[in-house]
Amino acid sequence: MHQLERVTNLLALLLSARRHLTFEEIRTQLKGQYPENLVAARAAFERDKAILRDEGVPIDSEVQGGDKAGMTGYLIKRSAYELGDLDLSTQEAAALRVAVSTLRMGQSWGEEALWKVDMEEHGSQLVTTSAHATLLVHPNLPLLHEALIKKVAVGFTYSDRKRVVEPYGLLARSGWWYLVGHDQSVNAERTFRVDRIEGEVSILRDIACTRPSGFDIRKAFPVDLKELPGAIDVGGEVAQVLVNASDVGVVLGQYTQSAVVENRPDGSVVFQVPCSNVQAFEQWLFGFLDRAEVLAPPALRQHVIDWLLEMTGSVTRGER
């Protein structure tokens, strides 16, 4: 039997049970689904429990008494597993219905969630409307949500670098999901586009995290497009750009005096400019034409040189 089918049957059994069931009782009820060997059966059962708990299923365990003294019993309490009465007013239910109907999450979860709303005493029926926007659901989203709820760190690879991140919040912008949190590898707050995480996210339960007091993800989300995470690794997230004296005032208006790295005798200034999103950085840089020069990091400087050569037709993409 496939493990997914067995886990599903275990979930159904523990939900329908009227009392806590011991491992032996579960094994008897799911006859033939666990190995005959006791050690192998126990190991398979522990893996199944771990899968359910990792998915957020609250399995309650209790040491038994009487003729089962010392044995552990298991039960899934419906009150903890099932969504309770939302107690929405007619207007709140209608607003939720409109929101879900106009935003497609890439799954049917939204419509299924509305069954609960529409079965309430308000009695209004679910009206099918065309979605006006689509928001993709990434497989790593449930793990990130779980880490946020449990207030623990997550580990993943991003831009070919291993990261340990204390998650502060998730936010959807322009059809994409973004994770904002404290990146321990650089000891700073960073934003990551969820669909660009390489491979699976791991939940690091032994690393607790605390979201800063008063944290507002809407305010923490970068306003400058050059700060948004991109797919191109140029060896850093901040560039040093030499700007001609004629344009210094423009850049100062954007980034203030705090971005100044060096004032040169001819009036030109070296600024620190975000370059996490290389495409946005290129567009910003292009506005200065030959009045700005990228000094660092070296990989970004070379990337810009190649980009300019490609634009002028000096080289083709295949030659780079």
Buried (B, 14 or more C-beta within 10 A) or exposed (E): EEEEEBBEBBBEBBBEBEEBBBBEBBBEBBEEBBBEEEEEBBEBBEEBBEBBEEEEBEBEEEEBEEEBEEBEBBBBEEEEBEEEEEEBEEEEBBEBBEEBBEBBBEEEEBBEBBEBBBEBEBEEEBEEEEEEEEBBBBEBBBBBEBBBEBEBBBBBEBBEEEBBBBBBBBBBBEEBBBBBBBBBEEEEBBBBBBBBBEEEBEBBEEBEBEBEEEEEBEEBBBEBBBBBBBEBBBBBBBBBBBBBEEBBEEBBEEBEEEBBBEEEEEEBBBBBBBBBBBBBBBEBBEEBEEBBBBBBBEEBBBBBEBBBBBEEEEEEEEEE
